[in-house]
Amino acid sequence: MELLANRTAVVTGGAQGIGFEIARTFVEAGARVVIGDLDLDAATAAADKLGGADVAHAVRCNVVHSEQVDELLGAAVDRFGSLDVMVNNAGITRDATMRTMTENDFDLVIDVHLKGTWNGTRKAAAIMREAKRGAIVNISSLSGKVGMVGQTNYSAAKAGIVGLSKAAAKELAHHGVRVNAIAPGLIRSAMTEAMPQKAWDQKMSEIPMGRAGEAGEVANVALFLASDLSSYMTGTVLEVTGGRFM
């Protein structure tokens, strides 16, 4: 069953990690995918892994700059004929306590996550409302719900994405455009597996299901929100956390 047959999706930060897994899952569900990423070489390699030019295309994009987001979305429409799904996933971390965090590191994380998601949401919405349909999926985080030590910038940005998604959902519902968010918890990746064992054990102790999540488990929820299976859902935040901080 191809849930995204004949649809075009854009995934920012799609060259690796959760973003790539979302792109891969979408292609398996029948979608054509445009990967936007700061690293064009990595994005191109990812597109090749997904099946090449017929189903995937890579575009260099810094989501902080609205004109580059315009170019990214324009590439989707020009190459594949439509924009049906937008996944705002691009992000970075610059962790530090407030005492040691620089103003630049605060601004950078807010810009990439929050302004980048705002750019992607508003630019995609402008195209989708003309078609009277579309699904926007914004990637928040459990950090935006509970706050994490050393992440005043990241937690603030991810909490902001929740508010942004709900406000945008209200604005766009009567245009047939749905906006939802996903809040992942501890997801197994190269970055999380590199953390000190003590920190890993502490996080694991907070998870009722007793394990870290896999990127594919986030991607499956993104597929649900992107498809007609969630046709009567907008303004929601789905937590993929194994029950952590429920």
ROLUM-280632 format. One line per field, with one value per residue: chain; z, y, x of N, C-alpha, C in turn. Coordinates in steps of 0.1 Angstrom, whole numbers, plus 5000, padded with zeros to 4 digits. Example, Ala and Ser with C-alpha at 12.3 -4.5 7.8 and 13.67 -1.06 7.14 Angstrom:
chain (A, A) .
n.pz (5078, 5071) .
n.py (4943, 4978) .
n.px (5132, 5128) .
ca.pz (5078, 5071) .
ca.py (4955, 4989) .
ca.px (5123, 5137) .
c.pz (5078, 5079) .
c.py (4967, 5000) .
c.px (5132, 5129) .
END
This chain:
chain (A, A, A, A, A, A, A, A, A, A, A, A, A, A, A, A, A, A, A, A, A, A, A, A, A, A, A, A, A, A, A, A, A, A, A, A, A, A, A, A, A, A, A, A, A, A, A, A, A, A, A, A, A, A, A, A, A, A, A, A, A, A, A, A, A, A, A, A, A, A, A, A, A, A, A, A, A, A, A, A, A, A, A, A, A, A, A, A, A, A, A, A, A, A, A, A, A, A, A, A, A, A, A, A, A, A, A, A, A, A, A, A, A, A, A, A, A, A, A, A, A, A, A, A, A, A, A, A, A, A, A, A, A, A, A, A, A, A, A, A, A, A, A, A, A, A, A, A, A, A, A, A, A, A, A, A, A, A, A, A, A, A, A, A, A, A, A, A, A, A, A, A, A, A, A, A, A, A, A, A, A, A, A, A, A, A, A, A, A, A, A, A, A, A, A, A, A, A, A, A, A, A, A, A, A, A, A, A, A, A, A, A, A, A, A, A, A, A, A, A, A, A, A, A, A, A, A, A, A, A, A, A, A, A, A, A, A, A, A, A, A, A, A, A, A, A) .
n.pz (5000, 4989, 5005, 4999, 4972, 4940, 4951, 4962, 4983, 5005, 5024, 5049, 5061, 5053, 5046, 5064, 5094, 5112, 5093, 5068, 5071, 5072, 5046, 5032, 5040, 5030, 5002, 4999, 5004, 4981, 4973, 4956, 4964, 4976, 4988, 5011, 5022, 5040, 5033, 5002, 4989, 5006, 5006, 4979, 4977, 4994, 4980, 4958, 4970, 4976, 4952, 4930, 4902, 4893, 4915, 4936, 4946, 4951, 4969, 4978, 5008, 5031, 5057, 5071, 5055, 5036, 5008, 4999, 5008, 4992, 4967, 4971, 4975, 4950, 4933, 4939, 4928, 4902, 4893, 4900, 4898, 4919, 4953, 4980, 5006, 5034, 5053, 5081, 5093, 5096, 5117, 5145, 5172, 5199, 5226, 5260, 5293, 5306, 5318, 5304, 5277, 5245, 5231, 5204, 5199, 5210, 5194, 5169, 5171, 5176, 5153, 5132, 5139, 5148, 5132, 5108, 5106, 5106, 5082, 5064, 5069, 5063, 5036, 5023, 5028, 5013, 4987, 4990, 4998, 4975, 4961, 4976, 4994, 5015, 5036, 5064, 5084, 5113, 5131, 5163, 5197, 5226, 5244, 5241, 5256, 5283, 5289, 5290, 5307, 5299, 5275, 5269, 5246, 5226, 5237, 5240, 5213, 5203, 5218, 5208, 5182, 5186, 5194, 5171, 5152, 5160, 5158, 5131, 5121, 5128, 5112, 5086, 5083, 5070, 5045, 5036, 5044, 5065, 5096, 5116, 5144, 5155, 5184, 5192, 5215, 5232, 5206, 5189, 5176, 5158, 5172, 5197, 5207, 5212, 5235, 5270, 5290, 5315, 5312, 5292, 5305, 5325, 5310, 5299, 5321, 5325, 5307, 5302, 5284, 5283, 5264, 5238, 5210, 5175, 5144, 5123, 5136, 5142, 5117, 5107, 5121, 5110, 5084, 5088, 5096, 5073, 5054, 5042, 5062, 5085, 5082, 5095, 5114, 5128, 5141, 5161, 5185, 5183, 5205, 5204, 5222, 5238, 5261, 5279, 5303, 5303) .
n.py (4988, 5020, 5048, 5074, 5077, 5092, 5117, 5145, 5152, 5173, 5173, 5188, 5190, 5164, 5147, 5129, 5108, 5112, 5127, 5116, 5090, 5095, 5105, 5082, 5064, 5077, 5075, 5047, 5046, 5055, 5081, 5110, 5126, 5155, 5164, 5187, 5203, 5216, 5205, 5197, 5176, 5155, 5154, 5148, 5123, 5109, 5111, 5095, 5070, 5066, 5061, 5076, 5100, 5098, 5095, 5110, 5140, 5164, 5194, 5222, 5239, 5265, 5268, 5290, 5312, 5327, 5329, 5308, 5287, 5291, 5285, 5257, 5246, 5254, 5238, 5213, 5216, 5222, 5200, 5177, 5184, 5190, 5201, 5184, 5174, 5187, 5185, 5198, 5195, 5202, 5209, 5219, 5215, 5233, 5228, 5240, 5252, 5279, 5298, 5295, 5295, 5310, 5341, 5340, 5312, 5307, 5323, 5311, 5285, 5290, 5303, 5284, 5262, 5273, 5297, 5286, 5265, 5281, 5295, 5273, 5263, 5285, 5291, 5267, 5265, 5286, 5276, 5252, 5260, 5270, 5247, 5236, 5216, 5197, 5186, 5194, 5187, 5192, 5189, 5187, 5183, 5163, 5178, 5203, 5201, 5194, 5207, 5207, 5203, 5224, 5231, 5255, 5270, 5251, 5238, 5260, 5266, 5243, 5242, 5264, 5256, 5240, 5258, 5274, 5255, 5249, 5274, 5279, 5258, 5265, 5287, 5276, 5256, 5259, 5260, 5235, 5226, 5208, 5209, 5195, 5182, 5164, 5150, 5138, 5115, 5100, 5090, 5065, 5072, 5082, 5105, 5104, 5080, 5085, 5099, 5102, 5072, 5074, 5094, 5084, 5061, 5074, 5087, 5064, 5053, 5068, 5060, 5043, 5021, 5011, 5012, 5028, 5048, 5041, 5056, 5050, 5046, 5071, 5081, 5065, 5076, 5102, 5095, 5086, 5111, 5126, 5113, 5103, 5089, 5103, 5123, 5138, 5152, 5179, 5204, 5189, 5173, 5147, 5124, 5106, 5087, 5065, 5066, 5083, 5108, 5112) .
n.px (5008, 5008, 5012, 5019, 5017, 5023, 5029, 5047, 5074, 5092, 5121, 5139, 5172, 5178, 5199, 5210, 5207, 5176, 5162, 5171, 5161, 5134, 5130, 5137, 5117, 5095, 5099, 5097, 5070, 5060, 5064, 5079, 5109, 5125, 5155, 5167, 5196, 5224, 5248, 5256, 5269, 5266, 5238, 5233, 5245, 5227, 5203, 5210, 5212, 5185, 5174, 5179, 5176, 5149, 5133, 5143, 5159, 5185, 5191, 5210, 5205, 5201, 5182, 5177, 5177, 5153, 5151, 5165, 5150, 5128, 5139, 5144, 5118, 5108, 5123, 5112, 5086, 5091, 5106, 5091, 5065, 5047, 5039, 5034, 5039, 5057, 5085, 5099, 5128, 5155, 5183, 5205, 5228, 5241, 5252, 5254, 5257, 5237, 5255, 5278, 5272, 5274, 5262, 5260, 5258, 5234, 5217, 5221, 5211, 5184, 5178, 5182, 5165, 5140, 5134, 5140, 5121, 5098, 5102, 5101, 5075, 5058, 5065, 5060, 5032, 5022, 5023, 5008, 4983, 4971, 4967, 4948, 4953, 4976, 5003, 5021, 5049, 5064, 5095, 5099, 5109, 5113, 5127, 5116, 5094, 5100, 5124, 5159, 5189, 5216, 5206, 5192, 5189, 5182, 5160, 5142, 5139, 5127, 5104, 5092, 5086, 5065, 5044, 5044, 5036, 5009, 4997, 5000, 4985, 4959, 4956, 4957, 4939, 4914, 4921, 4927, 4952, 4972, 4989, 5012, 5032, 5061, 5076, 5104, 5120, 5147, 5166, 5183, 5214, 5244, 5253, 5239, 5248, 5274, 5275, 5285, 5287, 5274, 5256, 5240, 5229, 5214, 5194, 5182, 5171, 5149, 5130, 5101, 5097, 5122, 5143, 5162, 5148, 5145, 5155, 5138, 5114, 5106, 5103, 5082, 5060, 5061, 5054, 5027, 5016, 5020, 5004, 4971, 4961, 4960, 4940, 4922, 4935, 4951, 4974, 4985, 5007, 5028, 5043, 5073, 5087, 5090, 5075, 5088, 5088, 5060) .
ca.pz (5000, 4988, 5012, 4993, 4957, 4932, 4959, 4963, 4996, 5007, 5037, 5052, 5069, 5049, 5042, 5073, 5106, 5112, 5081, 5058, 5074, 5068, 5031, 5027, 5043, 5021, 4989, 5000, 5004, 4967, 4971, 4951, 4976, 4974, 5001, 5013, 5032, 5039, 5026, 4990, 4985, 5014, 5001, 4966, 4980, 5000, 4969, 4950, 4978, 4975, 4938, 4919, 4897, 4891, 4928, 4946, 4941, 4962, 4968, 4989, 5013, 5044, 5060, 5078, 5044, 5030, 4994, 4996, 5010, 4979, 4957, 4975, 4971, 4936, 4927, 4940, 4919, 4888, 4889, 4901, 4895, 4930, 4966, 4988, 5020, 5038, 5066, 5086, 5102, 5098, 5130, 5150, 5186, 5205, 5240, 5270, 5304, 5304, 5322, 5294, 5263, 5239, 5225, 5190, 5199, 5213, 5182, 5158, 5173, 5174, 5138, 5123, 5143, 5148, 5120, 5097, 5105, 5102, 5067, 5057, 5070, 5055, 5022, 5018, 5029, 5002, 4976, 4992, 4999, 4961, 4957, 4986, 5002, 5018, 5050, 5069, 5096, 5119, 5140, 5176, 5206, 5240, 5251, 5241, 5266, 5297, 5291, 5293, 5312, 5288, 5262, 5269, 5232, 5219, 5243, 5236, 5199, 5201, 5223, 5199, 5170, 5190, 5193, 5157, 5145, 5164, 5153, 5116, 5118, 5128, 5100, 5073, 5082, 5061, 5031, 5034, 5047, 5079, 5102, 5129, 5149, 5162, 5195, 5195, 5227, 5229, 5194, 5187, 5164, 5161, 5182, 5210, 5212, 5216, 5248, 5281, 5295, 5327, 5307, 5285, 5315, 5332, 5301, 5297, 5334, 5325, 5296, 5306, 5275, 5285, 5252, 5229, 5198, 5163, 5135, 5116, 5144, 5140, 5102, 5105, 5125, 5100, 5073, 5092, 5095, 5059, 5046, 5045, 5075, 5096, 5074, 5104, 5125, 5126, 5153, 5172, 5187, 5187, 5212, 5201, 5234, 5247, 5274, 5288, 5307, 5298) .
ca.py (5000, 5032, 5059, 5087, 5075, 5104, 5129, 5150, 5156, 5180, 5170, 5195, 5182, 5150, 5139, 5119, 5107, 5111, 5133, 5106, 5079, 5100, 5105, 5068, 5058, 5083, 5069, 5034, 5047, 5059, 5096, 5116, 5133, 5165, 5166, 5200, 5201, 5224, 5197, 5193, 5164, 5145, 5153, 5141, 5108, 5104, 5110, 5084, 5059, 5065, 5056, 5085, 5112, 5095, 5096, 5118, 5151, 5171, 5208, 5228, 5249, 5270, 5271, 5304, 5322, 5324, 5328, 5294, 5278, 5293, 5277, 5243, 5243, 5256, 5227, 5202, 5218, 5222, 5187, 5166, 5188, 5194, 5200, 5178, 5172, 5194, 5181, 5207, 5186, 5206, 5214, 5218, 5217, 5240, 5227, 5246, 5258, 5294, 5305, 5294, 5296, 5323, 5347, 5335, 5299, 5308, 5328, 5302, 5274, 5295, 5306, 5272, 5254, 5280, 5305, 5277, 5259, 5291, 5297, 5261, 5263, 5296, 5290, 5255, 5268, 5294, 5267, 5242, 5265, 5271, 5234, 5232, 5204, 5195, 5182, 5199, 5180, 5199, 5181, 5193, 5174, 5162, 5189, 5214, 5199, 5194, 5214, 5199, 5211, 5227, 5232, 5266, 5274, 5240, 5236, 5271, 5265, 5232, 5246, 5274, 5249, 5235, 5269, 5278, 5245, 5250, 5287, 5277, 5248, 5272, 5296, 5269, 5245, 5261, 5259, 5221, 5223, 5203, 5212, 5187, 5181, 5152, 5153, 5125, 5115, 5095, 5082, 5060, 5078, 5084, 5115, 5100, 5069, 5091, 5105, 5094, 5061, 5078, 5102, 5074, 5053, 5083, 5089, 5052, 5050, 5076, 5055, 5031, 5010, 5005, 5012, 5040, 5046, 5040, 5067, 5045, 5047, 5085, 5082, 5059, 5086, 5112, 5090, 5087, 5125, 5131, 5106, 5105, 5082, 5113, 5133, 5146, 5157, 5191, 5211, 5179, 5170, 5133, 5121, 5093, 5088, 5053, 5069, 5091, 5121, 5112) .
ca.px (5000, 5017, 5004, 5022, 5018, 5021, 5030, 5061, 5077, 5105, 5126, 5151, 5182, 5175, 5210, 5215, 5199, 5162, 5158, 5173, 5152, 5120, 5130, 5137, 5104, 5085, 5101, 5091, 5056, 5056, 5066, 5091, 5115, 5136, 5163, 5174, 5206, 5236, 5259, 5251, 5275, 5259, 5224, 5233, 5247, 5215, 5194, 5214, 5208, 5171, 5170, 5183, 5168, 5135, 5125, 5149, 5167, 5192, 5193, 5217, 5196, 5202, 5168, 5176, 5175, 5140, 5152, 5170, 5138, 5120, 5146, 5142, 5104, 5106, 5129, 5102, 5075, 5097, 5111, 5082, 5051, 5038, 5045, 5023, 5044, 5069, 5090, 5109, 5136, 5169, 5186, 5218, 5229, 5252, 5248, 5262, 5249, 5235, 5266, 5289, 5267, 5276, 5250, 5260, 5253, 5219, 5210, 5223, 5202, 5171, 5176, 5181, 5153, 5127, 5132, 5140, 5108, 5089, 5104, 5096, 5061, 5051, 5067, 5052, 5018, 5018, 5021, 4998, 4969, 4966, 4962, 4938, 4957, 4990, 5006, 5034, 5053, 5075, 5102, 5102, 5117, 5109, 5134, 5107, 5083, 5104, 5136, 5171, 5201, 5226, 5199, 5182, 5187, 5175, 5147, 5134, 5136, 5118, 5091, 5087, 5081, 5051, 5035, 5043, 5028, 4996, 4992, 4999, 4974, 4947, 4955, 4957, 4929, 4903, 4927, 4930, 4966, 4974, 5002, 5014, 5046, 5066, 5085, 5112, 5128, 5161, 5166, 5196, 5221, 5258, 5254, 5235, 5256, 5287, 5274, 5291, 5278, 5266, 5245, 5231, 5222, 5204, 5183, 5175, 5163, 5136, 5122, 5094, 5099, 5135, 5152, 5162, 5141, 5152, 5151, 5127, 5102, 5102, 5099, 5069, 5051, 5061, 5046, 5013, 5011, 5020, 4994, 4957, 4957, 4958, 4933, 4914, 4944, 4960, 4978, 4988, 5021, 5029, 5056, 5079, 5096, 5090, 5068, 5096, 5082, 5046) .
c.pz (5000, 4993, 5006, 4978, 4950, 4940, 4960, 4977, 4997, 5022, 5039, 5062, 5066, 5045, 5051, 5085, 5104, 5098, 5069, 5059, 5070, 5053, 5026, 5029, 5033, 5006, 4989, 4999, 4990, 4964, 4963, 4962, 4971, 4988, 5001, 5024, 5030, 5031, 5014, 4986, 4993, 5009, 4988, 4968, 4986, 4989, 4960, 4957, 4977, 4962, 4927, 4914, 4895, 4904, 4938, 4940, 4953, 4959, 4980, 4995, 5028, 5048, 5066, 5067, 5036, 5015, 4990, 4998, 4997, 4968, 4959, 4971, 4957, 4928, 4928, 4929, 4905, 4884, 4890, 4900, 4906, 4943, 4975, 5003, 5022, 5052, 5070, 5097, 5104, 5112, 5134, 5165, 5189, 5220, 5250, 5281, 5300, 5307, 5312, 5280, 5258, 5233, 5210, 5189, 5202, 5200, 5170, 5159, 5171, 5160, 5130, 5127, 5141, 5136, 5108, 5095, 5101, 5087, 5059, 5057, 5062, 5040, 5016, 5018, 5018, 4989, 4978, 4993, 4985, 4956, 4966, 4993, 5005, 5033, 5053, 5082, 5101, 5130, 5153, 5184, 5219, 5248, 5251, 5250, 5280, 5299, 5295, 5297, 5301, 5275, 5263, 5255, 5225, 5224, 5240, 5222, 5196, 5207, 5214, 5186, 5173, 5188, 5179, 5149, 5148, 5158, 5138, 5113, 5118, 5116, 5087, 5072, 5072, 5046, 5027, 5037, 5062, 5083, 5115, 5132, 5155, 5172, 5198, 5209, 5224, 5217, 5191, 5174, 5168, 5172, 5196, 5216, 5216, 5229, 5259, 5286, 5306, 5322, 5300, 5295, 5323, 5323, 5300, 5310, 5334, 5315, 5300, 5297, 5276, 5274, 5245, 5217, 5186, 5153, 5127, 5123, 5144, 5126, 5100, 5110, 5116, 5087, 5076, 5091, 5081, 5050, 5050, 5057, 5086, 5091, 5083, 5116, 5120, 5139, 5164, 5173, 5191, 5193, 5208, 5210, 5242, 5260, 5283, 5290, 5302, 5308) .
c.py (5012, 5044, 5072, 5086, 5088, 5117, 5132, 5156, 5163, 5177, 5178, 5188, 5167, 5142, 5128, 5118, 5105, 5116, 5123, 5095, 5083, 5100, 5091, 5061, 5064, 5077, 5055, 5034, 5053, 5074, 5098, 5125, 5143, 5167, 5179, 5198, 5211, 5218, 5191, 5179, 5152, 5143, 5145, 5126, 5102, 5102, 5098, 5071, 5056, 5061, 5065, 5095, 5110, 5097, 5105, 5128, 5159, 5185, 5213, 5239, 5252, 5275, 5285, 5314, 5319, 5322, 5314, 5284, 5279, 5284, 5262, 5239, 5244, 5244, 5215, 5204, 5216, 5208, 5176, 5171, 5192, 5195, 5196, 5176, 5180, 5189, 5190, 5200, 5192, 5212, 5212, 5218, 5225, 5240, 5233, 5251, 5273, 5302, 5305, 5295, 5310, 5328, 5342, 5321, 5298, 5312, 5318, 5290, 5278, 5298, 5294, 5264, 5262, 5289, 5296, 5270, 5269, 5294, 5285, 5260, 5273, 5295, 5278, 5258, 5277, 5287, 5258, 5248, 5268, 5258, 5229, 5219, 5204, 5192, 5187, 5192, 5187, 5190, 5189, 5184, 5174, 5173, 5202, 5213, 5200, 5203, 5205, 5208, 5212, 5229, 5244, 5271, 5264, 5238, 5247, 5270, 5255, 5234, 5256, 5267, 5244, 5246, 5274, 5268, 5247, 5263, 5285, 5268, 5256, 5282, 5289, 5259, 5246, 5261, 5245, 5217, 5220, 5206, 5204, 5186, 5168, 5156, 5140, 5127, 5110, 5086, 5078, 5066, 5079, 5094, 5111, 5088, 5073, 5097, 5096, 5084, 5065, 5086, 5093, 5066, 5061, 5084, 5076, 5049, 5058, 5071, 5042, 5019, 5004, 5004, 5026, 5037, 5045, 5051, 5063, 5046, 5062, 5087, 5076, 5069, 5098, 5108, 5090, 5101, 5131, 5125, 5109, 5097, 5091, 5125, 5142, 5151, 5169, 5198, 5201, 5178, 5155, 5130, 5107, 5092, 5075, 5055, 5078, 5105, 5123, 5120) .
c.px (5009, 5009, 5007, 5024, 5015, 5022, 5045, 5063, 5091, 5109, 5139, 5159, 5180, 5187, 5215, 5205, 5184, 5157, 5159, 5163, 5137, 5120, 5129, 5123, 5093, 5087, 5095, 5076, 5051, 5058, 5079, 5096, 5126, 5142, 5170, 5184, 5217, 5247, 5254, 5257, 5268, 5244, 5223, 5236, 5235, 5205, 5197, 5210, 5193, 5165, 5173, 5173, 5153, 5126, 5131, 5158, 5173, 5193, 5200, 5208, 5200, 5189, 5166, 5173, 5163, 5141, 5157, 5159, 5129, 5126, 5144, 5128, 5102, 5112, 5119, 5091, 5080, 5100, 5100, 5067, 5042, 5046, 5033, 5026, 5056, 5073, 5101, 5117, 5150, 5171, 5200, 5217, 5242, 5251, 5259, 5253, 5248, 5248, 5277, 5285, 5269, 5263, 5249, 5254, 5238, 5212, 5210, 5213, 5187, 5168, 5174, 5168, 5141, 5124, 5132, 5127, 5097, 5090, 5098, 5081, 5053, 5053, 5060, 5037, 5013, 5016, 5009, 4984, 4963, 4961, 4951, 4940, 4972, 4992, 5020, 5037, 5065, 5082, 5106, 5110, 5111, 5116, 5125, 5096, 5088, 5117, 5147, 5182, 5211, 5219, 5189, 5179, 5178, 5161, 5137, 5130, 5125, 5104, 5084, 5080, 5067, 5041, 5033, 5034, 5013, 4989, 4990, 4987, 4961, 4945, 4952, 4946, 4919, 4908, 4930, 4944, 4966, 4988, 5003, 5029, 5048, 5076, 5093, 5118, 5142, 5160, 5181, 5202, 5236, 5261, 5251, 5243, 5270, 5287, 5280, 5281, 5269, 5254, 5235, 5223, 5211, 5192, 5175, 5167, 5150, 5126, 5114, 5096, 5113, 5145, 5151, 5153, 5150, 5147, 5139, 5114, 5097, 5096, 5085, 5058, 5050, 5052, 5031, 5008, 5011, 5009, 4980, 4952, 4954, 4950, 4925, 4922, 4952, 4962, 4981, 5003, 5022, 5043, 5060, 5090, 5097, 5083, 5076, 5089, 5068, 5037) .
END
